[in-house]
Amino acid sequence: MEGGDSCSPSMANMDDGEVAWRFGAKNPALAAASAQSIRALVYGMYACVDRSDPRPLAPLGHGDPSPFACFRTAAAAEEAVSAAVTSGKHNSYTGAAGLPEACSAVAAYLSRDLPYELSPGDIVLTAGCNHAIEVMMAVLATPGANVLLPRPGYPLYEARAALGGLEFRHYDLLPDKGWDVDIEGVEALADDNTVAMVIVNPNNPCGCVYSKEHLAKVRSTKERMCPLQETARKLGIMVISDEIYDHFAFGSKPFVPMGVFGDIVPVVTLGGISKRWMVPGWRLGWIAMTDPKGVLRRKKLRLKQILESIIVYRGISVDPAAIVQGAIPQIIANTDEAFFIKAMNTMREAAEICYQSLKGIVSITCPHKPEGSMFVMVKLDMPYFEDIHDDIDFCRKLAKEESVVICPGSGLGMRNWLRITFAVDPQLLEDGLDRLKSFCLRHAKFNTKQAT
């Protein structure tokens, strides 16, 4: 038909009969975020494993103990979910903050460790703690704002900040001081555009647990005892306390929530059931306003209250499964303390196995014995090795030759370090660490082999 091509703009862009499609360009923000993906890094190590190796894979790279029988969740939790399914009451959509009864149960659970009571209105439920991180980084991503993140840390914070255009700056955790926060570094990094700092306690990836004394009394630049929370108050920033490993402490220090200091500085607490109940696939987390003075609810000048912004974002985001929300009151109420004691005893045993095994590998330094979470950070002695270029090369070759997967420290901001998880069956853990030692010996320089 004459003139028929005039109504099809793409016709002029056709080449050899193919349409020149206009979609598919890379999103720069997504590319920046993907560069921070620990999941992609660890799964990349799994791709290096030799599938013909008859030995069982030793997954020492990510924190998911649920596949192992010794870390199975509480029977009461499984029964609660089953009851929620068969009740027929939880097949509908839920509100943006979550089911009221679920929020009430979480508020009561968190209030056990606080000097004040949380209300259901202080809680917003999320699809896991990762979703809580997404929400907070999005809410804080105002023009010019920046947040302070720990190094080493959990890189989803960087990824979500990058995706939202939120600047992030790193303060250091000090390996020679039990991975304590470098308070001087925090003060030096902050400026008028800093809105929050993130603390992870118990800590992933370092395995440390911050004592109440460290959270409350840290030396400042003036060499006087200055509370960490007072530093945040002086800077005018909130503290985002990532407590997904709450009560996951098996050393000499008990878990202390940052919300204890909520009357001094506003604290937003992130948590969930993924780790303590060992059900990461259930995807139930929360954001709690551990802020008894209500700073996070105030509207002042151009500022919108933080809680309102969180709920607005949740309204255009995904929901945690209604079935798991419906089960939460019974999961919390019916899980016996014996389950948690047994789980921590097993984790303590695994941490001890890991630490003692690492002490026997001369090319690896473990600066701090793990006392919480599921991880430990160790440093590679690079001059020891003959043909290992860096931590990523180390982990790729280890996966290929020994079927042991470990997370490279580069993905956590620590080049030539490793993050090792001990949340696996103790027998498999010992076997995996033996293979790690054999790998290190096999790749040692000749003179270091002689020395060992």
N, C-alpha and C positions, 0 to 999 in steps of 0.2 A: 504494500500500500504506500502511495506517495506521501512523503512527509511523516511516515509512521515513526521514524527514528527520533523525531523531535520531542516526543513525550517520554523518552527514556534517556535521562542524562548520563547514565552509566555506559551507554552504548559507545560513546566517544572514548571511553577508557578501556574498552575491551581489547585484549591482546590474544591472538590465536584462539578466539572463541571463548576465552575465560573472562568472567566478570572481575573487574578490579574492585574487590570488596573494600569498604571503607573502615571496617572495624578491625580490631586485633592489635592496635598500637599498644605499647607497653605503658602501664601506669607507673610513673616514676616513684610515687609514694609507696606503691605495692612492692616495687623492686627494692626500695630502701628497707622496707619492713622484712621482706623475705631474706635479706642478708643477715638478719638477726635471728633467724629461725633455728632453734636448737633441735626441734623435731626433724627438720630436713637434714641437719648435720648428723644426728645419731642414726637415723634411718639410712643415711648414706653409708654408714659403717656396716649396717646389716647387709647391704648390697655387696660388700666385699667378702662376705663369708663364703668359704668353699663348701658348697652343698654336698659334695661327695665325702666330706669329713664324717666318719662314723660317730665321733664324739658328740655329746649333747652340747648345744649352744649355751654359752655362759653369758646371760644378758646383764652385764654390769654397767649399762649405759643410761638407763632411765628408771625412774622411781615408780614401778608398778609391781608390788608384791603379790597381787591378787591371783596370778596363775599357780602359786605354790600352796599346797595343802596346809602347810604350817602357818600361813597367813590368811586363811579363809575368814571371811567376815563373820560376825556374830549370828548365831541362829535366829536370835530375836529380830535382827535387821531383815533377814530374808523372810521371816514370817510376817513382818509388818508390811513389806512390799506385796507379798502374796495376798494379804488381807485387803490391802488398798485396791488391788486389781479386782478381786472377787466381790468387793462391796458394791461396785457399779456407781460409786459416788464421785469418782475422779476421772471422768472421761471428757470433761468440758475444759474450755479455756479458763485460765486464771487471771486475776488482776495483775497490773504491772508490778506491784510490790511482792506478789505471791499470795498464797492462801493465808487468810488471817490466822487460822489455827497453827499453821506451820511457822509463821512469823512469831507467834506467841511462844511456841516451843523453843525456837532458837534463841529468842530473847531471854527466856528463863535459863537455858543452858549456859549462855555467856555470862549471865548475871552471877552465877555461882562463884566466879573468880574476881568479881568487881566489888568495890565498896559502895556501889549504888545499883539501882535496879534499872534495867533496860525495859522499854515498853515495846509491844509489837510494832508500833509506828517507827521505831528506831531501826528496823530490819527491812532490807530489800533482798529477796531471794534471786539467785542467779543460776545459770546453767553451768555450774562448776566455778571454781575459784579463778580459772583462766578467763571466764566471762566477766567476773568481777573486776579483774585487771583491765580488760577491754573497756568496761563501763567507765572506770575511774580515769583512765588516760584520755578517753574521749571527752568527758565532762571538763577536765582541766585544760584541754587544748584550746585556750583562748589566744588571740593574736599576741605574739611576743613572749608568752609564758614559758617557763622552764621548770623541770622537776629534777631533783637530785636522786640518783639511783646508786645502789651499792655495786662495787666491783671487787671480787667477782659477784655475779648476781644471777637472777633468773631472766633470760633475755627476752621473754615475752613482753616485759615492760618496755624495753627498747623498741621492739617490733611494733607494739601498739602505739607508742608515742610517735614513732616515725610515720606510721600510717595516718595519724591524725595531724601531723605537722607540729607536734609538741616537741620543743627542744629538750634534750636530756643531757645532764652532766653527771659525771661519775665521781663519787667519793670512794675512798679506799677502805677495805677491811684489812686489818693488819695481821698477817699470818704469825708473826713472832710475838703477838700479844693475844693469842687465842682467837683471832679474827674479830677483835673488837672494832668498833666504828672509829674512824679517824675524825674526831670532832673538829680539830683544827682545819682539816680539809673541807669539812662541811661549811664552816664559817667562811672560808676563803672562796668557795665556789658560789655561794649565794649572792644574789643581787636583788634589786627592787622588783625584778620580774619573776623571782622564784616563788612558786606557789605551794610546793609540797616536797617532802622527802619520804622515801620508802625505806622501811626496815623490814627484814625478813627474819622472823624468830618463832621457833627454832629454825636454823638457817639452812637453806638450800642455796648454794652447793657446799658450804663449808662444814656442816655438821656440828656447829657450835650452838650453844644455848646461852642467851644473854641473861646474866643475873640481874636481880632487882637493883643491885648496887651499880652495875654498869649502866642500866637504863636511867638511873637517877643521879649517879655521881660519876662524872667523867671529867678529867682535867681539861680545863679550857686553855686558850692561848696565854692566859695570864697566870698559869700555874696555880690556880685555885680550884677548889672543888665546885664544878658547875654542872648542874643537872642537864642531861641531854634534852629533857623536855623544855627546860628554860632556854636552851639554845634555839629550839624551834620557836618558842614564844617570842624571844628577842628578835628573831628574823621575821616573825609574822607569818609563819607557814604552818600548814597542817602536817600531821604525821600520818602516813598510810602504813599501817602495820599488817603485813602479810603473815597471818597466823594459821595457814593451812595445815601446818604441822603442830597445832596446839596440843600440849600434853605429850608430844612425841619426844620426851626427854628421859634418858635412861642413865645419865651420869650423876654427878654430885649436885647439879643445879636443877632446881624445879623450874617448870615453865611459869613465867610471869607475863601476863598480857599487858601490852602498852596502854590499854584502856584504863589501867590503874591510875595513870597520870592524866586522865582526860579532863580533870578540873583545872589543869594548868595550861594545857595546849589541846586544841581539838584533834581527836584521833578518829580516823576511819579504819575500822578493823575488817580485813578480808579473811574469809575462812570457808569451811565446808566439811563434808563428811568423807571426802575422797581418801584422805590419808589415815585419819584416826580409825575409821571403820574399814579402811582398805577396800574401797569400792569406787575407784576413779571413773569407771564406766557409767556410774549412776548419775553423774553430772549434776550434783546439787551443792551449790555454794551460797554465800551470802556476803552482803555488805552491811556492816553495823555502824551506826553513829554512836561510838563510845565517847560521848561529848555531853556530860551532864549539864553544862552551862548553856547548851543550845546554840553555840556559835555557828554551827553548820546549818542551822535553820533560819538564820537571820538574813534579812534583806537590808542592805546598806548602800546608799549611793547607787553606783552602777552594778553592784554585785548581786547576783541571783543566788538564792540559798542553794547550797550544795545538794541537800537532800532532794529538793524539787527537781534539780537538773538530773540527778541520778534516776528518778522515777520517769522523767520525760524520756531519757535515753532508753530505759528498759521498755517503754511503751512502743518503741520502734525497733526493738531488738528481739532476740529469741527468748522463749520462756523455758525454765526448767520443767521437766516432765511432771504433769499434774499428779501422776501416780506416785512418784517419789515424794513430791510435796505432801501428798496425803498421808504418806507413811511416816514422815519425819517425826510427828509427835510420839508415835509408838517406838520408833527406832531409838530415840533419845531416852524415853522413859523406861524401856524394857531391856536395854543392853546392860548386862550385869558387869559390875566392876571387875569381876574375875577375867572377863574377856580382855579388857585393856591390860591388866597385869600380865597375863600370859603373853599377849602380843609384845609388850615391852621387854619381857624376859627373853623372848626369842630374838628380838631386835638387838638387845644388849649382847647376847651371845654372838650374833652375826657380826656386830661391830667389833667385838674383841677378836674374833677370827680374822677379820679384815686388817685390823691394826697390827696384830702380831705378825701376820703374813707379810705385810708391807715393810715392816721393820727388817725382815730378812732379805729384802731386795736392795742391793747396794746402790743401784742406779736410780732409786726413787726415794724421795724425802717426804715424810708425812709430818708437817710441823705441829699438828694438833690432833690429839686423839678424839674421834667423833663421840659426841655425847647427846646428839639429838638428830632429828630428821632421818634421812635414809642414806646420807652421802658423806663422803670425805674428799677433800682436795689434797692432791699430792703433786710434788714438783719433780719433773724429769731432770736428771743430771746429763745434759746433752753431750758434753765432752766424753762421756763414757761410751757412747755408741759409735759404731763404725759406719753405718749406712742409713741412719735415721736423720731426716732433715729437720723435722719439727714435730709437734704433738699430733698434728693431723696425719702426717706420714706414719708416725708410730701406730696410731689407732687403726689405720687402714691395713697396715701389714700385720698387726696383731689379729685383726678380724680374719684375714685371709689365711694366716698360717696356724692360728690356734683356736679359731671359732670362739673368741672372746670379744665381746663388744663393750667398749668403754667410750665415754664422752670426752672429746678433746677440750682442753681448757680454753682454746682460742674462741670457742663459741660462747664463753662466759666472760671474756675480757682478760683472760690470763694465758698468754702464749707459753707453750712448753710446760703447762700443767695438765693434770687430768682430773676429771670428776668421776669417782667410782661409787656405785651404789652397792650396798651390802644387803639390800632387801630382797634376797633370794634364798632358796633352800640352803641351809648351812653346808650340806655335803657338796652341792654344786658350787657354792661359793669357794670352798677350799680347793676344789678341783680347778676352778677358773683362775684363782690366784696362783696356784702351782704352775699353770700354763703360762701365766704372765711372767713368772720368774724365769721359766725356761726360755721364753722369748727374749727377755732382757739379756740373759747369758749368751744366747746364740748370736745376738747382734752387737755384742761388746767388742771393743777394740782388743787386739791381741794382748797388749800389755795389761789391760784391765782384767782380762780373763785370767792371766797369770796371778794377778793380785788377789783374785777371789778364790 
